[in-house]
């Protein structure tokens, strides 16, 4: 078992609870639309925009792996339907992104990341649209990798291979931490990374792949990595 040199982190639901964040962002955007682009609200409710977002995601858009691109296209179509130009989609996406970054980390996150950053290379590996510099996470995380950067989304092997290339490490030297059984655990495992399932909500594992470990917070990750390091030293 090779020594772990880097940790990649999923963001949404791993470092913060994302459901409430998206709910608030959608509501805040709709209120903003009522004031600035009322024709959109006359035609689309919050739920209507969510349905349109899913239609775009499942449609023939070429960059469907890129959630930012999909959301921008959703706003473009909504604006076009009521006579607004392309500038509407850019402005609406920027407004939504502002609210999307109003997050609250799980309580141990920043302290654990600070300690881990002194021993490992840390990176964000996300399918979402959160940007680490807007959250202050670039204090701890040296790399940010998303579908728009890598040209692929989890669980595709390409995004994990791109990550290894950017870190300059072999897959065996990286552990990926995330909450999603398919995007995070299966994807990383098939690419050769070690996997740690973040199970903050006491879920039961019932999936085809088995992660290398399960944790409920980052403090447990710190202890787990110490155990792995001790085992590696003993084998050596």
C-alpha positions as CSV (number, residue, x, y, z in Angstrom):
1,X,0.0,0.0,0.0
2,X,1.7,3.2,-1.2
3,X,1.9,6.3,1.0
4,X,-0.9,8.8,0.5
5,X,0.3,12.1,-0.7
6,X,-2.9,13.9,-1.7
7,X,-6.5,14.0,-0.8
8,X,-9.3,15.1,-3.3
9,X,-12.5,16.3,-1.8
10,X,-16.0,16.4,-3.3
11,X,-17.6,19.6,-2.1
12,X,-21.4,19.5,-2.0
13,X,-22.7,17.3,0.8
14,X,-19.2,16.5,1.8
15,X,-18.0,19.8,3.2
16,X,-21.4,21.4,3.5
17,X,-25.1,20.5,3.2
18,X,-26.0,21.6,-0.3
19,X,-29.8,21.0,-0.6
20,X,-30.7,24.1,1.5
21,X,-28.1,26.2,-0.3
22,X,-29.7,25.5,-3.7
23,X,-33.2,26.0,-2.3
24,X,-32.2,29.4,-1.0
25,X,-30.4,30.3,-4.2
26,X,-33.3,29.4,-6.4
27,X,-35.7,31.5,-4.2
28,X,-33.4,34.5,-4.1
29,X,-32.9,34.4,-7.9
30,X,-36.7,34.3,-8.5
31,X,-37.1,37.3,-6.2
32,X,-34.4,39.1,-8.2
33,X,-36.1,38.2,-11.5
34,X,-39.4,39.6,-10.3
35,X,-37.7,42.9,-9.8
36,X,-35.5,43.0,-12.8
37,X,-36.8,40.6,-15.4
38,X,-40.5,40.1,-14.5
39,X,-41.5,38.5,-17.8
40,X,-39.5,35.4,-16.8
41,X,-41.4,35.1,-13.6
42,X,-44.7,35.5,-15.3
43,X,-44.0,32.5,-17.4
44,X,-41.8,30.4,-15.1
45,X,-42.2,29.5,-11.5
46,X,-39.2,28.3,-9.5
47,X,-40.3,24.7,-10.2
48,X,-40.8,25.5,-13.9
49,X,-37.2,26.7,-14.1
50,X,-36.0,23.5,-12.4
51,X,-38.0,21.4,-14.9
52,X,-36.4,23.4,-17.7
53,X,-32.9,22.8,-16.2
54,X,-33.5,19.1,-16.2
55,X,-34.8,19.2,-19.8
56,X,-31.6,21.0,-20.8
57,X,-29.5,18.5,-18.9
58,X,-31.2,15.5,-20.6
59,X,-31.2,17.2,-24.0
60,X,-28.7,17.5,-26.8
61,X,-26.5,20.2,-25.3
62,X,-22.9,19.3,-26.1
63,X,-21.4,20.2,-22.7
64,X,-24.0,18.5,-20.5
65,X,-21.2,17.3,-18.2
66,X,-20.7,21.0,-17.3
67,X,-23.4,22.0,-14.8
68,X,-22.4,25.7,-15.2
69,X,-22.9,25.5,-18.9
70,X,-26.2,23.6,-18.5
71,X,-27.6,26.2,-16.1
72,X,-26.5,29.1,-18.3
73,X,-28.3,27.4,-21.2
74,X,-31.4,27.0,-19.1
75,X,-31.4,30.8,-18.4
76,X,-30.8,31.5,-22.1
77,X,-33.8,29.5,-23.1
78,X,-36.0,31.0,-20.4
79,X,-35.0,34.5,-21.4
80,X,-35.4,33.8,-25.1
81,X,-38.9,32.5,-24.6
82,X,-40.0,35.9,-23.2
83,X,-37.9,38.1,-25.5
84,X,-34.7,38.8,-23.4
85,X,-31.3,38.6,-25.1
86,X,-28.2,36.7,-24.3
87,X,-27.1,39.2,-21.7
88,X,-30.0,37.9,-19.5
89,X,-28.5,34.4,-19.1
90,X,-25.1,35.7,-18.0
91,X,-26.6,38.1,-15.5
92,X,-29.1,35.6,-14.1
93,X,-26.3,33.0,-13.8
94,X,-24.0,35.4,-12.0
95,X,-26.8,36.4,-9.6
96,X,-27.6,32.7,-8.9
97,X,-23.9,31.9,-8.4
98,X,-23.7,34.7,-5.8
99,X,-26.4,33.1,-3.7
100,X,-25.1,29.6,-4.4
101,X,-21.9,30.5,-2.6
102,X,-23.7,31.5,0.6
103,X,-22.9,28.2,2.4
104,X,-22.1,27.1,5.9
105,X,-19.4,24.5,6.3
106,X,-20.0,21.5,8.6
107,X,-18.5,22.4,11.9
108,X,-15.1,20.6,11.8
109,X,-14.3,21.3,8.1
110,X,-12.0,24.4,8.2
111,X,-10.0,23.2,11.2
112,X,-9.5,19.7,9.8
113,X,-8.6,21.0,6.4
114,X,-6.0,23.3,8.0
115,X,-4.4,20.4,9.7
116,X,-4.6,18.1,6.7
117,X,-3.1,20.8,4.4
118,X,0.1,20.7,6.5
119,X,0.6,17.0,5.7
120,X,-1.0,16.4,2.3
121,X,-1.7,18.1,-1.0
122,X,-5.4,18.9,-1.0
123,X,-7.7,19.4,-4.0
124,X,-11.3,20.0,-4.8
125,X,-12.8,17.6,-7.3
126,X,-16.4,18.6,-7.9
127,X,-19.2,18.2,-10.4
128,X,-20.8,21.3,-9.0
129,X,-20.4,25.0,-9.7
130,X,-19.0,26.1,-6.3
131,X,-15.6,27.8,-6.6
132,X,-13.1,27.4,-3.8
133,X,-11.7,31.0,-4.0
134,X,-15.2,32.4,-3.4
135,X,-15.5,30.3,-0.2
136,X,-12.0,30.8,1.2
137,X,-11.1,27.2,0.6
138,X,-8.1,28.1,-1.5
139,X,-6.4,28.7,1.8
140,X,-6.2,25.0,2.2
141,X,-6.9,23.5,-1.2
142,X,-4.1,23.8,-3.8
143,X,-6.1,22.6,-6.8
144,X,-9.6,23.0,-8.1
145,X,-10.9,20.6,-10.7
146,X,-14.4,20.7,-12.2
147,X,-16.0,19.4,-15.4
148,X,-15.5,22.7,-17.2
149,X,-11.7,22.4,-16.5
150,X,-11.2,18.6,-17.0
151,X,-13.7,18.2,-19.9
152,X,-15.5,15.4,-18.1
153,X,-17.6,14.8,-15.0
154,X,-17.4,12.3,-12.2
155,X,-17.7,9.3,-12.5
156,X,-16.0,9.4,-15.8
157,X,-12.4,8.0,-15.7
158,X,-11.1,11.0,-17.6
159,X,-11.7,13.5,-14.8
160,X,-9.8,11.3,-12.3
161,X,-6.9,10.8,-14.7
162,X,-6.8,14.5,-15.3
163,X,-6.6,15.0,-11.5
164,X,-3.7,12.6,-11.2
165,X,-1.9,14.4,-14.0
166,X,-2.4,17.8,-12.4
167,X,-1.2,16.5,-9.0
168,X,1.7,14.7,-10.6
169,X,0.9,11.6,-8.6
170,X,-0.2,8.0,-9.3
171,X,-3.7,7.0,-8.4
172,X,-2.5,4.9,-5.5
173,X,-1.0,8.0,-3.9
174,X,-4.4,9.8,-3.8
175,X,-7.5,9.2,-1.7
176,X,-10.8,10.6,-2.8
177,X,-13.4,11.7,-0.2
178,X,-17.0,12.1,-1.3
179,X,-20.6,11.3,-0.5
180,X,-21.9,10.0,-3.8
181,X,-21.8,6.2,-4.3
182,X,-21.5,6.4,-8.1
183,X,-19.9,9.7,-8.9
184,X,-17.3,9.6,-6.1
185,X,-16.8,6.0,-4.9
186,X,-17.3,4.0,-8.1
187,X,-15.6,6.6,-10.3
188,X,-12.6,7.1,-8.1
189,X,-12.2,3.4,-7.4
190,X,-12.3,2.4,-11.1
191,X,-9.6,5.0,-11.8
192,X,-7.4,3.4,-9.1
193,X,-7.7,6.0,-6.3
194,X,-8.4,4.9,-2.8
195,X,-11.9,5.9,-1.6
196,X,-13.4,7.2,1.6
197,X,-17.2,7.5,1.7
198,X,-18.4,10.5,3.6
199,X,-21.6,9.4,5.3
200,X,-22.8,12.4,7.3
201,X,-26.4,11.3,7.4
202,X,-26.2,7.8,8.7
203,X,-27.1,6.1,5.4
204,X,-26.9,2.4,4.7
205,X,-24.4,1.3,2.0
206,X,-26.1,-0.9,-0.6
207,X,-24.1,-0.5,-3.8
208,X,-21.9,-2.6,-6.1
209,X,-18.6,-1.1,-5.1
210,X,-17.1,-1.1,-1.6
211,X,-15.2,2.0,-0.5
212,X,-11.9,1.5,1.4
213,X,-13.4,3.3,4.4
214,X,-16.4,5.1,5.7
215,X,-16.4,8.3,7.9
216,X,-18.9,10.7,9.2
217,X,-16.7,13.8,9.5
218,X,-13.2,15.0,8.6
219,X,-11.9,14.4,12.1
220,X,-12.4,10.7,11.5
221,X,-10.5,11.1,8.2
222,X,-7.5,12.5,10.0
223,X,-7.5,9.4,12.3
224,X,-8.0,7.1,9.4
225,X,-5.0,8.5,7.5
226,X,-2.8,8.2,10.6
227,X,-3.7,4.5,10.8
228,X,-3.0,4.0,7.1
229,X,0.3,5.8,7.5
230,X,1.3,3.7,10.4
231,X,0.4,0.5,8.6
232,X,2.4,1.6,5.6
233,X,5.4,2.2,7.7
234,X,5.1,-1.2,9.4
235,X,4.9,-3.0,6.1
236,X,8.0,-1.0,4.8
